[in-house]
């Protein structure tokens, strides 16, 4: 077991103002961001925190080998997933605390200990540490491109698959399991299926990150649907949350067949279609043959991570897979 999550969580319009109080005992923050957020909000942030701030662009790290962190006493991740991931990595390497200030509700990593790292075209997870605080200013987040919110929704609704598969893997292969963690993620999922507003979504993303931190692994929130997304990244990646959601209905079909979920794939597809999330090969720029190959690669990823897939459990072959994908309208 690991930490239980951030000690401070603020989700509201104008939440950025809370940084003044949180940072009152620090003298030199490092702020990791991107060029757009820096242009739009750097002056505002510095006015709020009232101390000098060192800025680095996430795109420059770790390319910028001359980066000096001397005197830095806390790290702020201010931006999207890349900025938060780099903040996590710097906090880990310097043993400093970090604060998560997301500018989009695009993924469930805003409060997690896990950073997504790219290497040789592949993305993998690296253990870091959770944030001291999460400051989610909805007046900023609401201005992000709508597609980013859809990705965040995708990263939550895919828990219909990951939770069910986790329970299957526990009962069949004795993978580690925790009822408290299951309940946290399940509640987050249920809340978003009922209300997909920004505050509910952000709180669900924070709770999912907290659950992964408590459990010490991403397993509660990441199953075959996530492995398929990582496989898709090899060729032509879209937003992670859209990809995991895209892979969720096919996983749900087999989880339903195995008797481990009450969520019907068609219901999740309807949720996605109503919000203009991609549900067909054309909409996500792939095809049947490529997607089946991605699934093959995903199963290799699952095996490498010692995670049991429902597709392995049922011994699904390519002919059945292609037939079900067609029936589901992919």
Buried (B, 14 or more C-beta within 10 A) or exposed (E): EBBEBBEEBBBBEEBBBBBEEBBEEBEBBBBBBBEEBBEEBBEEBBEBBEEEBBBBBBEEBEEEEEEEBEEBBBBBBBBBBBBBBBBBBBBBEBEBBBBBBBBBBBBBBBBBBBBBBEEEEEBEBBBBBBBBBBBBBBEBBEEBEEBBBBBBBBBBBBBBBBBBBBBBBBEBEEBEBBEEBBEBBBEBBEBBBEEBEBBBBBBBBBBBBBBBBBBBBBBBBBBBBBBBBBBBBBEEBBBBBBBBBBBBBBBBBBBBBBEBBEBBBEBBBEBBBEBEBBBEBEBBEBEEEBBBBBBBBBBEBBEEBEBBBBBBBEEBEEEEBBEBBEEBEB
